[in-house]
Amino acid sequence: MPLPPKRRRDHADRVSSRTRRQRADGALFRRDLRPLVLMMIPAALVLIIIDLAPAIIGVINSFRLLAFSTLEHWFSAPWLGLRNYREALDGGGGLSVSGLSATWHSLEYSILTTLLALVVGVLAALSVSRRTSSATPVLRALYLVPTALPLFTSSYLWYSILLPKTGLLDVFRHAVGLGNTPNRFLVGGHSFAALVGVDLWLAWGFIYLFALAGLQSIPRELYEAAEIDGATRVQKFRYITYPGIRKLLAVGAVLSTFGHYNDFTLPYILFGAAPPTGVAVLPTTSYAAAYSIYNFGLADALAVIGVIAIIIPVIVYIRYVFSGKAA
């Protein structure tokens, strides 16, 4: 049934007024946004030059034959198609391990270290989040010491401790009469456990910061109400603590995993340029391809494979956590 003329005019006036407001708001938004965009242009250009351009060049170089003989004229270096990728996946071209093995070692090491760091970091945050004693600030500061130390310094410290025969661990064992047999933490099958253990000591403080920030944002009244209702500690953690820190922990876990996955300093200092097979992670394998056998195209192919391997599980994990299904 058609509207009466007066109601049609009123409706048209409302639509016209809403349209004018939307146009005015859009013009105001564009006017306010323009200075912000202009201010971001220099930062965007720097980001493109520093990050994006080398990444694009690396992808292009992964299809080329780049060695000492062709590196000077890399733009005209011969194209190899997928040969570098085949050699990277098969362990050819002079590699000690295949790219698949190195990628798996990196994923295994980074995910395991992050999971352990989540447990230790959350427990550490819980131990100081609700304490009000005078020692609490000191304890919070002490928790950050491993993370605050420079990575190179911490890595070399642990190398000097675990070094067979002349390391601090073996010297101490010999001094107290616990045997003269050199430890084997940096060789053979024990090397993976040593890598995870040392990196856990370095990394749990990072997760601790995220967990502590999440705990500080949870209202104390929720815990008081739960105590009145007779909730146990497990129930309070399940229904109050975990939902309150879940998303922050997800961000911390992703950043931590990326950090472990891309870490070159710790594996290289602990095990050198020729690490045991079990700790031949992707960064050190790419380094060996570039600076031991001088095949830079193969090193770029390894890097591309590594990026693809880590991005897919991280995207799936983020979508799962932030979709609310993990609540």
Secondary structure, 3 states (H helix, E strand, C coil): CCCCHHHHHHHHHHHHHHHHHHHHHHHHHHHHHHHHHHHHHHHHHHHHHHHHHHHHHHHHHCCECCCHHHHCCHHHCCECCCHHHHHHHHCCCCCCCCHHHHHHHHHHHHHHHHHHHHHHHHHHHHHHHCCCCCCHHHHHHHHCHHHHCCHHHHHHHHHHHHCCCCCHHHHHHHHCCCCCCCCCCCCHHHHHHHHHHHHHHHHHHHHHHHHHHHHHCCCHHHHHHHHHCCCCHHHHHHHHHHHHHHHHHHHHHHHHHHHHHCCCHHHHHHHCCCCCHHHCCHHHHHHHHHHCCCCHHHHHHHHHHHHHHHHHHHHHHHHHHHCCCCC
